[in-house]
């Protein structure tokens, strides 16, 4: 028996099933494909996040010179706000 005949017989059997059984088969196939795709999505997402992490670690942030900044006396500010 060739593949065309087997697949035609399989489709005829599927057509003869009740709607409930067809829906069960459909959702089972959808869930299996979803799990399969989800596995690869998680795997690729993990790789992407690792690459981003490496990229961030290699990035040097600019240094800001704060030596000329005026100082603020927090105690004075608090006393002014109380009065």
Secondary structure as the mmCIF struct_conf table of DSSP 4:
data_model
#
loop_
_struct_conf.conf_type_id
_struct_conf.id
_struct_conf.beg_label_comp_id
_struct_conf.beg_label_asym_id
_struct_conf.beg_label_seq_id
_struct_conf.end_label_comp_id
_struct_conf.end_label_asym_id
_struct_conf.end_label_seq_id
HELX_RH_AL_P HELX_RH_AL_P1 UNK A 3 UNK A 16
BEND BEND1 UNK A 17 UNK A 17
HELX_RH_AL_P HELX_RH_AL_P2 UNK A 19 UNK A 58
HELX_LH_PP_P HELX_LH_PP_P1 UNK A 59 UNK A 63
TURN_TY1_P TURN_TY1_P1 UNK A 67 UNK A 68
BEND BEND2 UNK A 69 UNK A 69
HELX_LH_PP_P HELX_LH_PP_P2 UNK A 70 UNK A 71
HELX_RH_AL_P HELX_RH_AL_P3 UNK A 74 UNK A 82
#
